[in-house]
Each structure stands twice: as structure tokens, then as C-alpha cells.
Amino acid sequence: DRQRRATPKRRNELATMMTTRCQVGLKGGKGVGLPRLNRSAAATRRGVAVNAKSGDTFPRDWLKRDNFPLIAGFLGWTIPSSIPVGSYEGASLFYRLNESIADQFSHFPTGPQVNDPFWIYMLTWHIGLFLTLTLAKIGYEGRKEGYFGPIGSDAKKISD
């Protein structure tokens, strides 16, 4: 029974452990109130030992916030989808989508029917947009990190 009682020293250790906060977030984010774990001790949960290490194994800047690929991807889809084609009777996909949105607003509380062409225009335009945004981000970051060959002055050195 004496071992279970918390001594003043033990209470102080527990209070310190519970009030210490982790820094979680992107680039200088504030602590979110998670208790800091003792990183040198092994934690046991359901019979599996887990060791927490202090080194970063996952890059904290994984999002790589750069607006250029998003802007380029948006323009890379919006401009071509605004070109009139024969399959839309001389109109563009972007025009047909906006036309069907305006038509749906004319009877606002009621949504579009299942067989309404709005769904085809909406799905086609958005699938194309997200595909273009994804490929723009992959291509831009891959080019920047050298996955597609050398860039800049390094390319001239190799060709000489």
C-alpha cells in the first residue's frame, strides 16, 4: 500500500510531465496541449514495446507550400476547357458547366435531377481540374528536386 501512495517527489514529476507541452504544427506552430512523453523510456501497450526517438524520420515540410503549381494547374485546365468544341455544339465545357449552374439556380430550392446533364459537366470539369492540379504539383516538385534530370547550369555541364 505504501508503494502506491504518491510521494511529494512523485507528484511533482507527474505534474511536470502533464504540464509540459509538445510543439506540434507547421513552421513555428503553437503547442496544442499534448503531454510530452519521456522519449528515453519504452512504452508498453497491449504487449508491444514502442520506443520513441527524438530524430525526425518524416520531413516536417511535407506540404511544401508553393502556389505556383496550383495556379499553373488551374490555368492549365481552365484555359483549355474554355475552348469551344464541336461535341458541345460549338460551346466549351466551361461554358456548358456555367450555363447548367445558372439553369439550376433558376429553380433553386430543388436540386438537379439524376439524368440532368449538369452532373456530366460537373464531374468532367472537376476530374480534369484535380488531375491537372495533381500532375502540376508532381511535375513541379519533381523537377525542382531533380527527378527528371538536371536543371539549370547542371544541364549545360552534362551536355558539354
Salt bridges, closest charged atoms under 4 A:
GLU13 OE1 - ARG10 NH1 3.90
ASP56 OD1 - ARG60 NH2 3.81
ASP66 OD2 - LYS144 NZ 3.96
GLU89 OE1 - ARG96 NH2 3.32
GLU99 OE1 - ARG96 NH1 3.11
GLU141 OE2 - LYS137 NZ 3.52
GLU141 OE1 - LYS144 NZ 3.65
GLU145 OE2 - LYS64 NZ 2.15
